[in-house]
């Protein structure tokens, strides 16, 4: 039996959909018995959502007002206090998991396996390096807890319909006061969330300005798609960083990805290569994006995109 | 603030297209251009700006790596760092050992602030900063895009998946730099000459008596699964048709 503790990500009220993908990864470990940990100010609803996910044995909830904002310095010691009997402590490879899990690993005296894309054996995993230019097989040493983050784009979420037991856990780790949550500015919009959207339309530097990025938003609205951007477009200030797709931004796997005015540098491609269908629209027929696109269209985006938006009426 | 420590890692340059060796034993790094990890450059730029605003007195750049990493430290000195420390190791350390080595330097120097890049673009591990903060028992502010100091604390805006988070941490603390924290300066030729005279201490890693680390073994390397090149369409009508054929519209 392999005891797995999975740290659930949430926004204070709802479970993040990446949790189902993390469970899919965890259940590919032979003999996995999966407990999901929910740390929240009010954990009830979140824990109930986690309990519905297939393959979950138990949901462990710990409530404390200090958990608001999900601060690593506060959560990591609590996770360590819970980790005792587990063979694996896992989290999503999102900004939440990337922040917390290495702190957990260090407190446990181990290294972390970052961005697990497949489980190859009891302690053997594959993960991407060099912006996905290479895939390395890694083996965690025997006799220590395996701490890892999961590249959620590599997995399809498990189904629901389970009713796992939910248990409250009292933890005794100190809550440090040297780190304080102040607040969040989330770019709330009615558009589907980039990370979980079935369709994503993304723009690159070729858009030329923040105003022109409107073309991307209009097409996305027509397709009910999330909106992404290349690092170049973020660097140029056209859109905020949370829209960045690629090595240093989001790693996503929508059913349909439409790359507009994006050349297709490896750092960007690594963020989309698990997408179902990739469409590329670019005026440079030599652009590397066409080498990985399922459907390519060479043309000026300022003509093609409005025409496409209209054609979808 | 007296001191800021900045980590500089020597990595394969951002623009190099990395290839897996034919025998799967690693990636080809022979003869390729090496640079400062781009996020570390941003970390250093931020430290220099803090110093130039009069909020810190000294900026020290630290690298853990082979003797060749002196090149990147010299570049850091040319950018404006006051001195450099190279923890010299013939073989690359795992993230936990890097954090432990960094902690030893932190104990010697007692900085109020340590700034590292949020990840190195070679192994993409994104672990060292968080591990250092854990071992040091101090706050961490990862993926920082803005720092505002007041007294003994710093308010940090963090780039997270949902947008921006703002947290406040007491000093000393570890910050990891994200892309939009700043735009690093270019190094000027006279500064490169001046940097040659700045102190660069070499510390053999053995001197730090690091505990043995449960390193994660890298057993095989392979190129990523390739996506096949698909079809080209001539116009919007062709695109819409192709999407319909795939059941996507």
Interface residues (C-beta under 8 A of the other chain):
Chain A: X11 X69 X71 X72 X73 X76 X94 X95 X96 X98 X99 X100 X101 X102 X103 X104 X105 X106 X107 X109 X110 X111 X112 X113 X114 X115 X124 X128 X129 X130 X131 X132 X133 X134 X135 X136 X137 X138 X139 X140 X141 X144 X176 X178 X179 X180 X181 X182 X183 X184 X185 X186 X187 X195 X199 X231 X234 X235 X240 X241 X242 X244 X247 X248 X250 X255 X256 X266 X267 X270 X273 X277 X278 X279 X281 X290 X291 X292 X293 X294 X295 X296 X297 X298 X299 X304 X307 X308 X311 X312
Chain B: X12 X14 X17 X18 X19 X20 X27 X39 X94 X95 X96 X99 X118 X119 X121 X122 X123 X124 X125 X126 X127 X128 X129 X130 X131 X132 X133 X134 X135 X138 X139 X140 X142 X143 X145 X155 X158 X159 X160 X161 X162 X163 X164 X165 X166 X167 X168 X169 X170 X173 X178 X179 X180 X213 X214 X215 X216 X217 X218 X219 X220 X221 X222 X223 X224 X225 X226 X227 X229 X230 X231 X232 X233 X234 X235 X236 X237 X238 X239 X240 X242 X243 X246 X248 X249
